[in-house]
Amino acid sequence: MLVYYLQMIDTPEEKIRFEQIYLNYRGLMYRVADGVLHNRQDAEDAVHNAFLRIIKQFNKLQSVPGEDLVPQVVVIARNEAISLLRKRRREVSLEDWDGVAEPSEAVTDYHTLVDSFTRLPQTYRAVLEMKLLLGYSDGEIAAKLGLTKTAVSTRVNRGRRLLRDIVEREGFRLDA
Amino acid sequence: MTDRALDELARRVMLDAARQEYGSLIAELPEHDFSPEFEKKMRKLVQRADRPIRHQVAKAAACLLLAALIGGCSILALVPEARAAFIGWMRDVYETWFVYQYEGERRGASEDTVFLPTWVPEGYEELVPAKAGSFVRAQYENQRGELLIVSYVTGAETLSLNMEWEGADVRSCTVSGLPADLYLNPADGPNILVWADGERNAAFWITAALDEGDLIRIAESIRKSEPMPRRYRVTWLPLQYGGYYLESETEEGGSGGSVYGNDQGFFITFGYSDDDARAPRPETSGGAKAVCVDGRAAELYLSDREGEDSVLVWPAAEGGSVLWVCAPIPEDELIRIAESVIVDLNRFSDLITIPVFDPEDSELPELVERALGDAPFIVRVQKYARADARAGVYMSEEYNAFVRDYQVRHISPEREEAIARITQLIDQYSRYEGGGENILCLFGPFYTASVSAGARNTTAHIADERGRMIASYNSGYGAWTMVPTREEMQFDYCIRQIYMESFKAERARLAQD
């Protein structure tokens, strides 16, 4: 189990905020986790782990704008479910980005970019989300997904390079 | 595009991908009947989060404050005239508030005595006993449920005591020869008597639905208590073994302690007692090793086997108590824990309790029972549930607005008005440098609040007349957080159950059709 830091919730208002997140989104997080695991017990375990994660990163989560909070807890729940799935299944097939993902040349607007991201192989997507959105270290990602740290680093670098190619070619801006 | 901008774009893409993929679920915010095992596990987690250990930061802030006070005092000590001119509580007016501020040498709160009335009107029983600290509050209640609250703040940590006078008839009077202000409630509600006592280093106020004579009699009966046992707490634990939660806490007479645990099955036990024989002194092959804790002689019993507890026993700086810590950690960490122990003094925030909701709690608060017996309301909840089920929407906006409105009118405390009044003062206090706590007393509803302005952020808490926190503000978060009362949580739970039952029944009926 994760080592977590309950001391990080150190004021009553943070505790209340945590409880609000818990009460408002636990059902949603369960449904997201169940969509990956298709098992009630496992999905509940994933939701529990997701809340441990939320506690651990509570300070960071406090600065997430309100409209981004729900998708962010969804991503946390989904990735905890993926992590649990990989632990439950000892053997995990290797995923080939090139075989499944959209060729970068086909991405010509922001919506296609978002769309192609949703079609990335599960573990590739999880690596990028854990690193770039949730701020996990390479070591943490490696432990959660059963990869080597080198594999994590390679995938993150490759993801960044692909995104840069697309951005530079299509001239995306942050307000795209 | 910079790496940072690229990562920001990536984050945007990831969040939008989640929105795209889970959009309908996000809009629906589905409920799920979690297993009892899950509920139990999460309840424990939430309760653990409710009892965090305090950070070293608080101690550092206290040290800085002490340094500032020592600096200020040495200047005043050189100029006796200046010292005399600056000592005492001053009353000022700011908009709709009387502001009582302590000017002069600030003394710390007593660690083992409190000032308490020796007389209260017949029928009042002590409900919440007072504890020593910088904010002291004793609560009494009679059989009709009327409260009598005696509170005071000390000059050392409180920057100001603010009394709202709008809506009150304020009269001058005296308490044992000291000037006092009596805030009379034009309605049949509690009155407030406020006065400052320089010798006792405190500003007092008594809130009760009593007349001037009784309030003054209570005030004049206030005496210093007999020395009370000191309470101690740890302010540092080694984090390299993982985060801790408070596993258990005890306090009885002159003894007490806490057990901290983490999810790796690792425990640290801290204890204190005025009976030296209660300190654990295990038999180890090396016997007791002489070490120092803050310059005082201490005994260290190192464990013979790895993974077993070593024990450090040392005397309290104030004398009279022995303290100990037991944990399977090295000598230097045990000593660091011991040196972080301080006398536990009550502050405003310590008097506030946040309710923990337990759905297994069979005793419903009166307000909730009344709501559940309100047949027209319950019928409308069921009607909304059936309509929502037919429309395929779980808890429609219209339904939520209906229940929220009912809750505000019948269940909730008067939050909005209290928040509006405290918000007025937050900006004012956040301009002060140096930080510290300001206590505010609202008049009708008789709520109490604290506003603390620090270098980095400003926090505020509002407690209702029974000392239960109902709202909290942190400038870092930038908004007020509503703290649900036990009544609100229970109401929400019960109404959800009623709604869900009707919603499911209607869905089942539709599926059959």
Interface residues (C-beta under 8 A of the other chain):
Chain A: M1 L2 V3 Y4 Y5 L6 Q7 M8 I9 D10 T11 P12 E13 E14 K15 I16 R17 F18 E19 Q20 Y22 N24 Y25 R26 G27 L28 Y30 R31 V32 R40 Q41 E44 V47 H48 F51 L52 I55 Q62 D68 V70 P71 Q72 V74 V75 R78 Y110 L113 V114 D115 F117 T118 L128 E129 L132 L133 G159 R160 L163 R164 V167 E168 F172 L174 A176
Chain B: M1 D3 A5 L6 D7 E8 L9 A10 R11 R12 V13 M14 L15 D16 A17 A18 R19 Q20 E21 Y22 L25 I26 E28 L29 P30 E31 H32 F34 S35 E37 F38 K41 M42 L45 V46 R48 A49 D50 P52 I53 R54 H55 L239 G242 G243 Y244 Y245 N262 D263 Q264 S349 I352 I354 T459 H461 M469 S472 Y473 N474 G476 Y477 T481 M482 V483
